[in-house]
Amino acid sequence: MLRTFHKLQDTAPGYSLTQLLGGPTIRRYQAFVRAYVPRDPARRVLEIGCGVGSARPWFGGNYTGIDINPEYVARARKSFSGDFRVMDAGQMTFSPGQFDDAVSIATAHHLTNDQVGAMVRSAIVAAATLHVIDAILPISPTRLFKTALFRMDRGRHVRTFEQLRSLVDRHARVEFSEAVEGPLHDVCYIRASRNS
């Protein structure tokens, strides 16, 4: 049954359904975007792992979104303005400094440590600042329901806040980070830039 649910999420309608069910977590992602990603319409924003584009309205006008799933990208192109491309997060082909901000929302827990490292290295070449926003294992280890719920996620690489922050810090300079609790998932924000 869980495998069938995961397969459903590989389709654009299935992905949209999970976005609807995960409303409390999505609102925490959005709060981090509003708090920490500048919304100046002149800023060039890259969203890494954009899915079907549901976070597109959170950003200004100069937007590019990438996702590895062609069906998601096709749906995003039909629904939202912006430049949507099929691209692997770990093998981005953008020019150095092409963006002001690169934003990864709920992508890291789908990637291995090596893939997260490649994404971070690629993102901080393409953009001045990388913002990583993701669900994490519960801050409080006694939250067994949230741990079980997150372990059912199709993202096979769930991490604690400390694990994700340390992983990003191996490949970039972490400038700021914080984590908040939520009813379904705890969520973190990490801002990073190039190592000097």
Biotite code that builds the C-alpha atoms (Angstrom):
import biotite.structure as struc

atoms = struc.array([
    struc.Atom([0.000, 0.000, 0.000], chain_id="A", res_id=1, res_name="MET", atom_name="CA", element="C"),
    struc.Atom([2.805, 2.443, 0.896], chain_id="A", res_id=2, res_name="LEU", atom_name="CA", element="C"),
    struc.Atom([4.572, 1.632, -2.380], chain_id="A", res_id=3, res_name="ARG", atom_name="CA", element="C"),
    struc.Atom([1.369, 2.416, -4.312], chain_id="A", res_id=4, res_name="THR", atom_name="CA", element="C"),
    struc.Atom([1.062, 5.754, -2.485], chain_id="A", res_id=5, res_name="PHE", atom_name="CA", element="C"),
    struc.Atom([4.670, 6.583, -3.355], chain_id="A", res_id=6, res_name="HIS", atom_name="CA", element="C"),
    struc.Atom([4.058, 5.702, -7.029], chain_id="A", res_id=7, res_name="LYS", atom_name="CA", element="C"),
    struc.Atom([1.010, 7.970, -7.028], chain_id="A", res_id=8, res_name="LEU", atom_name="CA", element="C"),
    struc.Atom([3.223, 10.832, -5.830], chain_id="A", res_id=9, res_name="GLN", atom_name="CA", element="C"),
    struc.Atom([5.392, 10.423, -8.925], chain_id="A", res_id=10, res_name="ASP", atom_name="CA", element="C"),
    struc.Atom([2.473, 11.760, -10.966], chain_id="A", res_id=11, res_name="THR", atom_name="CA", element="C"),
    struc.Atom([1.589, 15.450, -11.040], chain_id="A", res_id=12, res_name="ALA", atom_name="CA", element="C"),
    struc.Atom([-1.965, 14.914, -9.628], chain_id="A", res_id=13, res_name="PRO", atom_name="CA", element="C"),
    struc.Atom([-0.635, 12.656, -6.852], chain_id="A", res_id=14, res_name="GLY", atom_name="CA", element="C"),
    struc.Atom([2.030, 15.182, -5.939], chain_id="A", res_id=15, res_name="TYR", atom_name="CA", element="C"),
    struc.Atom([-0.592, 17.939, -5.785], chain_id="A", res_id=16, res_name="SER", atom_name="CA", element="C"),
    struc.Atom([-2.726, 15.781, -3.467], chain_id="A", res_id=17, res_name="LEU", atom_name="CA", element="C"),
    struc.Atom([0.157, 15.300, -1.024], chain_id="A", res_id=18, res_name="THR", atom_name="CA", element="C"),
    struc.Atom([0.745, 19.056, -1.055], chain_id="A", res_id=19, res_name="GLN", atom_name="CA", element="C"),
    struc.Atom([-2.869, 19.529, -0.003], chain_id="A", res_id=20, res_name="LEU", atom_name="CA", element="C"),
    struc.Atom([-2.631, 16.928, 2.784], chain_id="A", res_id=21, res_name="LEU", atom_name="CA", element="C"),
    struc.Atom([0.630, 18.390, 4.047], chain_id="A", res_id=22, res_name="GLY", atom_name="CA", element="C"),
    struc.Atom([-0.816, 21.880, 4.550], chain_id="A", res_id=23, res_name="GLY", atom_name="CA", element="C"),
    struc.Atom([0.630, 22.524, 8.036], chain_id="A", res_id=24, res_name="PRO", atom_name="CA", element="C"),
    struc.Atom([4.136, 21.641, 6.856], chain_id="A", res_id=25, res_name="THR", atom_name="CA", element="C"),
    struc.Atom([3.761, 23.649, 3.633], chain_id="A", res_id=26, res_name="ILE", atom_name="CA", element="C"),
    struc.Atom([2.755, 26.706, 5.674], chain_id="A", res_id=27, res_name="ARG", atom_name="CA", element="C"),
    struc.Atom([5.968, 26.398, 7.687], chain_id="A", res_id=28, res_name="ARG", atom_name="CA", element="C"),
    struc.Atom([7.992, 26.217, 4.462], chain_id="A", res_id=29, res_name="TYR", atom_name="CA", element="C"),
    struc.Atom([6.219, 29.323, 3.220], chain_id="A", res_id=30, res_name="GLN", atom_name="CA", element="C"),
    struc.Atom([6.861, 31.176, 6.495], chain_id="A", res_id=31, res_name="ALA", atom_name="CA", element="C"),
    struc.Atom([10.602, 30.528, 6.109], chain_id="A", res_id=32, res_name="PHE", atom_name="CA", element="C"),
    struc.Atom([10.526, 31.779, 2.505], chain_id="A", res_id=33, res_name="VAL", atom_name="CA", element="C"),
    struc.Atom([8.711, 34.948, 3.567], chain_id="A", res_id=34, res_name="ARG", atom_name="CA", element="C"),
    struc.Atom([11.069, 35.535, 6.493], chain_id="A", res_id=35, res_name="ALA", atom_name="CA", element="C"),
    struc.Atom([14.405, 34.859, 4.796], chain_id="A", res_id=36, res_name="TYR", atom_name="CA", element="C"),
    struc.Atom([14.247, 34.943, 0.986], chain_id="A", res_id=37, res_name="VAL", atom_name="CA", element="C"),
    struc.Atom([14.214, 38.537, -0.341], chain_id="A", res_id=38, res_name="PRO", atom_name="CA", element="C"),
    struc.Atom([11.124, 39.198, -2.438], chain_id="A", res_id=39, res_name="ARG", atom_name="CA", element="C"),
    struc.Atom([12.512, 42.010, -4.574], chain_id="A", res_id=40, res_name="ASP", atom_name="CA", element="C"),
    struc.Atom([11.115, 41.393, -8.098], chain_id="A", res_id=41, res_name="PRO", atom_name="CA", element="C"),
    struc.Atom([14.517, 42.235, -9.576], chain_id="A", res_id=42, res_name="ALA", atom_name="CA", element="C"),
    struc.Atom([16.232, 39.375, -7.722], chain_id="A", res_id=43, res_name="ARG", atom_name="CA", element="C"),
    struc.Atom([16.889, 36.262, -9.774], chain_id="A", res_id=44, res_name="ARG", atom_name="CA", element="C"),
    struc.Atom([15.592, 33.190, -7.938], chain_id="A", res_id=45, res_name="VAL", atom_name="CA", element="C"),
    struc.Atom([16.278, 29.535, -8.689], chain_id="A", res_id=46, res_name="LEU", atom_name="CA", element="C"),
    struc.Atom([14.005, 26.970, -7.027], chain_id="A", res_id=47, res_name="GLU", atom_name="CA", element="C"),
    struc.Atom([15.677, 23.561, -6.874], chain_id="A", res_id=48, res_name="ILE", atom_name="CA", element="C"),
    struc.Atom([13.180, 20.689, -6.837], chain_id="A", res_id=49, res_name="GLY", atom_name="CA", element="C"),
    struc.Atom([10.208, 22.872, -7.769], chain_id="A", res_id=50, res_name="CYS", atom_name="CA", element="C"),
    struc.Atom([7.783, 19.963, -8.228], chain_id="A", res_id=51, res_name="GLY", atom_name="CA", element="C"),
    struc.Atom([4.589, 21.100, -9.944], chain_id="A", res_id=52, res_name="VAL", atom_name="CA", element="C"),
    struc.Atom([5.393, 24.743, -9.173], chain_id="A", res_id=53, res_name="GLY", atom_name="CA", element="C"),
    struc.Atom([3.151, 25.131, -6.134], chain_id="A", res_id=54, res_name="SER", atom_name="CA", element="C"),
    struc.Atom([5.682, 27.411, -4.384], chain_id="A", res_id=55, res_name="ALA", atom_name="CA", element="C"),
    struc.Atom([6.088, 29.636, -7.473], chain_id="A", res_id=56, res_name="ARG", atom_name="CA", element="C"),
    struc.Atom([3.703, 32.352, -6.131], chain_id="A", res_id=57, res_name="PRO", atom_name="CA", element="C"),
    struc.Atom([5.946, 32.796, -3.081], chain_id="A", res_id=58, res_name="TRP", atom_name="CA", element="C"),
    struc.Atom([8.698, 34.356, -5.197], chain_id="A", res_id=59, res_name="PHE", atom_name="CA", element="C"),
    struc.Atom([9.174, 37.513, -7.260], chain_id="A", res_id=60, res_name="GLY", atom_name="CA", element="C"),
    struc.Atom([9.037, 37.848, -11.012], chain_id="A", res_id=61, res_name="GLY", atom_name="CA", element="C"),
    struc.Atom([12.505, 36.672, -12.079], chain_id="A", res_id=62, res_name="ASN", atom_name="CA", element="C"),
    struc.Atom([12.057, 32.960, -11.368], chain_id="A", res_id=63, res_name="TYR", atom_name="CA", element="C"),
    struc.Atom([13.522, 29.684, -12.641], chain_id="A", res_id=64, res_name="THR", atom_name="CA", element="C"),
    struc.Atom([12.406, 26.318, -11.296], chain_id="A", res_id=65, res_name="GLY", atom_name="CA", element="C"),
    struc.Atom([14.030, 22.936, -11.894], chain_id="A", res_id=66, res_name="ILE", atom_name="CA", element="C"),
    struc.Atom([12.904, 19.402, -11.164], chain_id="A", res_id=67, res_name="ASP", atom_name="CA", element="C"),
    struc.Atom([14.078, 15.979, -12.299], chain_id="A", res_id=68, res_name="ILE", atom_name="CA", element="C"),
    struc.Atom([10.502, 14.802, -12.999], chain_id="A", res_id=69, res_name="ASN", atom_name="CA", element="C"),
    struc.Atom([9.363, 15.834, -16.535], chain_id="A", res_id=70, res_name="PRO", atom_name="CA", element="C"),
    struc.Atom([5.679, 15.401, -15.651], chain_id="A", res_id=71, res_name="GLU", atom_name="CA", element="C"),
    struc.Atom([5.994, 17.816, -12.733], chain_id="A", res_id=72, res_name="TYR", atom_name="CA", element="C"),
    struc.Atom([7.766, 20.364, -14.930], chain_id="A", res_id=73, res_name="VAL", atom_name="CA", element="C"),
    struc.Atom([5.120, 20.062, -17.668], chain_id="A", res_id=74, res_name="ALA", atom_name="CA", element="C"),
    struc.Atom([2.386, 20.696, -15.079], chain_id="A", res_id=75, res_name="ARG", atom_name="CA", element="C"),
    struc.Atom([4.284, 23.682, -13.644], chain_id="A", res_id=76, res_name="ALA", atom_name="CA", element="C"),
    struc.Atom([4.689, 25.223, -17.112], chain_id="A", res_id=77, res_name="ARG", atom_name="CA", element="C"),
    struc.Atom([0.924, 25.005, -17.688], chain_id="A", res_id=78, res_name="LYS", atom_name="CA", element="C"),
    struc.Atom([0.040, 26.488, -14.307], chain_id="A", res_id=79, res_name="SER", atom_name="CA", element="C"),
    struc.Atom([2.592, 29.220, -13.553], chain_id="A", res_id=80, res_name="PHE", atom_name="CA", element="C"),
    struc.Atom([4.761, 31.900, -15.102], chain_id="A", res_id=81, res_name="SER", atom_name="CA", element="C"),
    struc.Atom([8.515, 31.484, -15.004], chain_id="A", res_id=82, res_name="GLY", atom_name="CA", element="C"),
    struc.Atom([11.201, 29.366, -16.593], chain_id="A", res_id=83, res_name="ASP", atom_name="CA", element="C"),
    struc.Atom([10.693, 25.698, -15.647], chain_id="A", res_id=84, res_name="PHE", atom_name="CA", element="C"),
    struc.Atom([13.309, 23.140, -16.692], chain_id="A", res_id=85, res_name="ARG", atom_name="CA", element="C"),
    struc.Atom([13.907, 19.420, -16.302], chain_id="A", res_id=86, res_name="VAL", atom_name="CA", element="C"),
    struc.Atom([17.264, 19.183, -14.551], chain_id="A", res_id=87, res_name="MET", atom_name="CA", element="C"),
    struc.Atom([19.041, 17.105, -11.916], chain_id="A", res_id=88, res_name="ASP", atom_name="CA", element="C"),
    struc.Atom([19.688, 19.115, -8.729], chain_id="A", res_id=89, res_name="ALA", atom_name="CA", element="C"),
    struc.Atom([23.192, 17.699, -8.476], chain_id="A", res_id=90, res_name="GLY", atom_name="CA", element="C"),
    struc.Atom([24.122, 18.432, -12.081], chain_id="A", res_id=91, res_name="GLN", atom_name="CA", element="C"),
    struc.Atom([22.879, 21.947, -12.686], chain_id="A", res_id=92, res_name="MET", atom_name="CA", element="C"),
    struc.Atom([24.205, 23.641, -15.813], chain_id="A", res_id=93, res_name="THR", atom_name="CA", element="C"),
    struc.Atom([23.753, 27.298, -14.900], chain_id="A", res_id=94, res_name="PHE", atom_name="CA", element="C"),
    struc.Atom([26.439, 29.947, -15.306], chain_id="A", res_id=95, res_name="SER", atom_name="CA", element="C"),
    struc.Atom([28.327, 31.180, -12.236], chain_id="A", res_id=96, res_name="PRO", atom_name="CA", element="C"),
    struc.Atom([26.411, 33.983, -10.544], chain_id="A", res_id=97, res_name="GLY", atom_name="CA", element="C"),
    struc.Atom([23.329, 33.534, -12.743], chain_id="A", res_id=98, res_name="GLN", atom_name="CA", element="C"),
    struc.Atom([21.021, 33.857, -9.705], chain_id="A", res_id=99, res_name="PHE", atom_name="CA", element="C"),
    struc.Atom([20.870, 35.909, -6.529], chain_id="A", res_id=100, res_name="ASP", atom_name="CA", element="C"),
    struc.Atom([19.135, 33.191, -4.519], chain_id="A", res_id=101, res_name="ASP", atom_name="CA", element="C"),
    struc.Atom([18.868, 29.419, -4.897], chain_id="A", res_id=102, res_name="ALA", atom_name="CA", element="C"),
    struc.Atom([16.087, 27.873, -2.808], chain_id="A", res_id=103, res_name="VAL", atom_name="CA", element="C"),
    struc.Atom([15.584, 24.194, -2.067], chain_id="A", res_id=104, res_name="SER", atom_name="CA", element="C"),
    struc.Atom([12.237, 23.352, -0.442], chain_id="A", res_id=105, res_name="ILE", atom_name="CA", element="C"),
    struc.Atom([11.545, 19.784, 0.724], chain_id="A", res_id=106, res_name="ALA", atom_name="CA", element="C"),
    struc.Atom([14.167, 18.369, -1.629], chain_id="A", res_id=107, res_name="THR", atom_name="CA", element="C"),
    struc.Atom([17.092, 17.349, 0.588], chain_id="A", res_id=108, res_name="ALA", atom_name="CA", element="C"),
    struc.Atom([15.281, 14.412, 2.203], chain_id="A", res_id=109, res_name="HIS", atom_name="CA", element="C"),
    struc.Atom([14.925, 12.864, -1.273], chain_id="A", res_id=110, res_name="HIS", atom_name="CA", element="C"),
    struc.Atom([18.676, 13.033, -1.910], chain_id="A", res_id=111, res_name="LEU", atom_name="CA", element="C"),
    struc.Atom([21.595, 10.959, -0.650], chain_id="A", res_id=112, res_name="THR", atom_name="CA", element="C"),
    struc.Atom([24.388, 12.728, 1.214], chain_id="A", res_id=113, res_name="ASN", atom_name="CA", element="C"),
    struc.Atom([26.471, 12.760, -1.973], chain_id="A", res_id=114, res_name="ASP", atom_name="CA", element="C"),
    struc.Atom([23.567, 14.216, -3.963], chain_id="A", res_id=115, res_name="GLN", atom_name="CA", element="C"),
    struc.Atom([22.941, 16.927, -1.348], chain_id="A", res_id=116, res_name="VAL", atom_name="CA", element="C"),
    struc.Atom([26.647, 17.777, -1.470], chain_id="A", res_id=117, res_name="GLY", atom_name="CA", element="C"),
    struc.Atom([26.542, 18.046, -5.265], chain_id="A", res_id=118, res_name="ALA", atom_name="CA", element="C"),
    struc.Atom([23.396, 20.194, -5.091], chain_id="A", res_id=119, res_name="MET", atom_name="CA", element="C"),
    struc.Atom([24.948, 22.557, -2.530], chain_id="A", res_id=120, res_name="VAL", atom_name="CA", element="C"),
    struc.Atom([28.197, 22.922, -4.484], chain_id="A", res_id=121, res_name="ARG", atom_name="CA", element="C"),
    struc.Atom([26.342, 23.511, -7.743], chain_id="A", res_id=122, res_name="SER", atom_name="CA", element="C"),
    struc.Atom([23.861, 25.946, -6.169], chain_id="A", res_id=123, res_name="ALA", atom_name="CA", element="C"),
    struc.Atom([26.492, 28.183, -4.570], chain_id="A", res_id=124, res_name="ILE", atom_name="CA", element="C"),
    struc.Atom([28.245, 28.533, -7.905], chain_id="A", res_id=125, res_name="VAL", atom_name="CA", element="C"),
    struc.Atom([24.988, 29.490, -9.645], chain_id="A", res_id=126, res_name="ALA", atom_name="CA", element="C"),
    struc.Atom([23.723, 31.774, -6.848], chain_id="A", res_id=127, res_name="ALA", atom_name="CA", element="C"),
    struc.Atom([25.150, 34.081, -4.200], chain_id="A", res_id=128, res_name="ALA", atom_name="CA", element="C"),
    struc.Atom([22.989, 32.579, -1.448], chain_id="A", res_id=129, res_name="THR", atom_name="CA", element="C"),
    struc.Atom([21.499, 29.122, -0.931], chain_id="A", res_id=130, res_name="LEU", atom_name="CA", element="C"),
    struc.Atom([18.387, 28.695, 1.213], chain_id="A", res_id=131, res_name="HIS", atom_name="CA", element="C"),
    struc.Atom([17.657, 25.082, 2.257], chain_id="A", res_id=132, res_name="VAL", atom_name="CA", element="C"),
    struc.Atom([14.204, 24.521, 3.727], chain_id="A", res_id=133, res_name="ILE", atom_name="CA", element="C"),
    struc.Atom([13.235, 20.970, 4.593], chain_id="A", res_id=134, res_name="ASP", atom_name="CA", element="C"),
    struc.Atom([11.304, 18.671, 6.881], chain_id="A", res_id=135, res_name="ALA", atom_name="CA", element="C"),
    struc.Atom([13.471, 17.027, 9.514], chain_id="A", res_id=136, res_name="ILE", atom_name="CA", element="C"),
    struc.Atom([13.160, 14.255, 12.053], chain_id="A", res_id=137, res_name="LEU", atom_name="CA", element="C"),
    struc.Atom([11.436, 15.566, 15.189], chain_id="A", res_id=138, res_name="PRO", atom_name="CA", element="C"),
    struc.Atom([13.421, 17.985, 17.321], chain_id="A", res_id=139, res_name="ILE", atom_name="CA", element="C"),
    struc.Atom([12.061, 16.150, 20.359], chain_id="A", res_id=140, res_name="SER", atom_name="CA", element="C"),
    struc.Atom([12.891, 12.424, 20.133], chain_id="A", res_id=141, res_name="PRO", atom_name="CA", element="C"),
    struc.Atom([9.751, 11.609, 22.130], chain_id="A", res_id=142, res_name="THR", atom_name="CA", element="C"),
    struc.Atom([7.528, 12.589, 19.180], chain_id="A", res_id=143, res_name="ARG", atom_name="CA", element="C"),
    struc.Atom([7.166, 9.017, 17.942], chain_id="A", res_id=144, res_name="LEU", atom_name="CA", element="C"),
    struc.Atom([4.113, 9.697, 15.751], chain_id="A", res_id=145, res_name="PHE", atom_name="CA", element="C"),
    struc.Atom([5.943, 12.380, 13.776], chain_id="A", res_id=146, res_name="LYS", atom_name="CA", element="C"),
    struc.Atom([8.975, 10.130, 13.425], chain_id="A", res_id=147, res_name="THR", atom_name="CA", element="C"),
    struc.Atom([6.811, 7.263, 12.094], chain_id="A", res_id=148, res_name="ALA", atom_name="CA", element="C"),
    struc.Atom([4.946, 9.613, 9.735], chain_id="A", res_id=149, res_name="LEU", atom_name="CA", element="C"),
    struc.Atom([8.162, 11.018, 8.288], chain_id="A", res_id=150, res_name="PHE", atom_name="CA", element="C"),
    struc.Atom([9.646, 7.534, 7.902], chain_id="A", res_id=151, res_name="ARG", atom_name="CA", element="C"),
    struc.Atom([6.678, 6.725, 5.598], chain_id="A", res_id=152, res_name="MET", atom_name="CA", element="C"),
    struc.Atom([7.615, 9.619, 3.304], chain_id="A", res_id=153, res_name="ASP", atom_name="CA", element="C"),
    struc.Atom([8.877, 8.578, -0.118], chain_id="A", res_id=154, res_name="ARG", atom_name="CA", element="C"),
    struc.Atom([12.010, 10.607, 0.594], chain_id="A", res_id=155, res_name="GLY", atom_name="CA", element="C"),
    struc.Atom([14.373, 7.890, 1.791], chain_id="A", res_id=156, res_name="ARG", atom_name="CA", element="C"),
    struc.Atom([16.970, 10.204, 3.361], chain_id="A", res_id=157, res_name="HIS", atom_name="CA", element="C"),
    struc.Atom([15.312, 11.754, 6.389], chain_id="A", res_id=158, res_name="VAL", atom_name="CA", element="C"),
    struc.Atom([17.736, 13.568, 8.692], chain_id="A", res_id=159, res_name="ARG", atom_name="CA", element="C"),
    struc.Atom([17.862, 15.442, 11.952], chain_id="A", res_id=160, res_name="THR", atom_name="CA", element="C"),
    struc.Atom([18.378, 19.198, 11.912], chain_id="A", res_id=161, res_name="PHE", atom_name="CA", element="C"),
    struc.Atom([21.983, 18.734, 13.019], chain_id="A", res_id=162, res_name="GLU", atom_name="CA", element="C"),
    struc.Atom([22.672, 16.142, 10.324], chain_id="A", res_id=163, res_name="GLN", atom_name="CA", element="C"),
    struc.Atom([21.316, 18.335, 7.524], chain_id="A", res_id=164, res_name="LEU", atom_name="CA", element="C"),
    struc.Atom([23.038, 21.495, 8.779], chain_id="A", res_id=165, res_name="ARG", atom_name="CA", element="C"),
    struc.Atom([26.356, 19.621, 9.110], chain_id="A", res_id=166, res_name="SER", atom_name="CA", element="C"),
    struc.Atom([25.966, 18.176, 5.610], chain_id="A", res_id=167, res_name="LEU", atom_name="CA", element="C"),
    struc.Atom([25.373, 21.621, 4.069], chain_id="A", res_id=168, res_name="VAL", atom_name="CA", element="C"),
    struc.Atom([28.254, 23.049, 6.096], chain_id="A", res_id=169, res_name="ASP", atom_name="CA", element="C"),
    struc.Atom([30.669, 20.515, 4.576], chain_id="A", res_id=170, res_name="ARG", atom_name="CA", element="C"),
    struc.Atom([30.145, 22.050, 1.131], chain_id="A", res_id=171, res_name="HIS", atom_name="CA", element="C"),
    struc.Atom([29.374, 25.708, 1.865], chain_id="A", res_id=172, res_name="ALA", atom_name="CA", element="C"),
    struc.Atom([29.524, 28.255, 4.669], chain_id="A", res_id=173, res_name="ARG", atom_name="CA", element="C"),
    struc.Atom([26.385, 28.075, 6.837], chain_id="A", res_id=174, res_name="VAL", atom_name="CA", element="C"),
    struc.Atom([25.531, 31.634, 7.877], chain_id="A", res_id=175, res_name="GLU", atom_name="CA", element="C"),
    struc.Atom([22.301, 31.017, 9.771], chain_id="A", res_id=176, res_name="PHE", atom_name="CA", element="C"),
    struc.Atom([19.964, 28.168, 10.628], chain_id="A", res_id=177, res_name="SER", atom_name="CA", element="C"),
    struc.Atom([16.903, 27.469, 12.726], chain_id="A", res_id=178, res_name="GLU", atom_name="CA", element="C"),
    struc.Atom([14.298, 24.774, 13.233], chain_id="A", res_id=179, res_name="ALA", atom_name="CA", element="C"),
    struc.Atom([10.634, 24.913, 14.241], chain_id="A", res_id=180, res_name="VAL", atom_name="CA", element="C"),
    struc.Atom([8.237, 22.257, 15.411], chain_id="A", res_id=181, res_name="GLU", atom_name="CA", element="C"),
    struc.Atom([5.029, 21.433, 13.554], chain_id="A", res_id=182, res_name="GLY", atom_name="CA", element="C"),
    struc.Atom([2.059, 19.101, 14.017], chain_id="A", res_id=183, res_name="PRO", atom_name="CA", element="C"),
    struc.Atom([3.079, 16.745, 11.178], chain_id="A", res_id=184, res_name="LEU", atom_name="CA", element="C"),
    struc.Atom([6.746, 17.544, 10.573], chain_id="A", res_id=185, res_name="HIS", atom_name="CA", element="C"),
    struc.Atom([9.377, 19.709, 12.148], chain_id="A", res_id=186, res_name="ASP", atom_name="CA", element="C"),
    struc.Atom([10.986, 22.016, 9.606], chain_id="A", res_id=187, res_name="VAL", atom_name="CA", element="C"),
    struc.Atom([14.338, 23.759, 9.315], chain_id="A", res_id=188, res_name="CYS", atom_name="CA", element="C"),
    struc.Atom([15.891, 26.642, 7.449], chain_id="A", res_id=189, res_name="TYR", atom_name="CA", element="C"),
    struc.Atom([19.582, 26.877, 6.529], chain_id="A", res_id=190, res_name="ILE", atom_name="CA", element="C"),
    struc.Atom([21.201, 29.832, 4.751], chain_id="A", res_id=191, res_name="ARG", atom_name="CA", element="C"),
    struc.Atom([24.589, 29.195, 3.149], chain_id="A", res_id=192, res_name="ALA", atom_name="CA", element="C"),
    struc.Atom([27.057, 30.899, 0.840], chain_id="A", res_id=193, res_name="SER", atom_name="CA", element="C"),
    struc.Atom([30.387, 30.122, -0.792], chain_id="A", res_id=194, res_name="ARG", atom_name="CA", element="C"),
    struc.Atom([33.336, 29.343, 1.434], chain_id="A", res_id=195, res_name="ASN", atom_name="CA", element="C"),
    struc.Atom([35.760, 32.280, 1.311], chain_id="A", res_id=196, res_name="SER", atom_name="CA", element="C"),
])
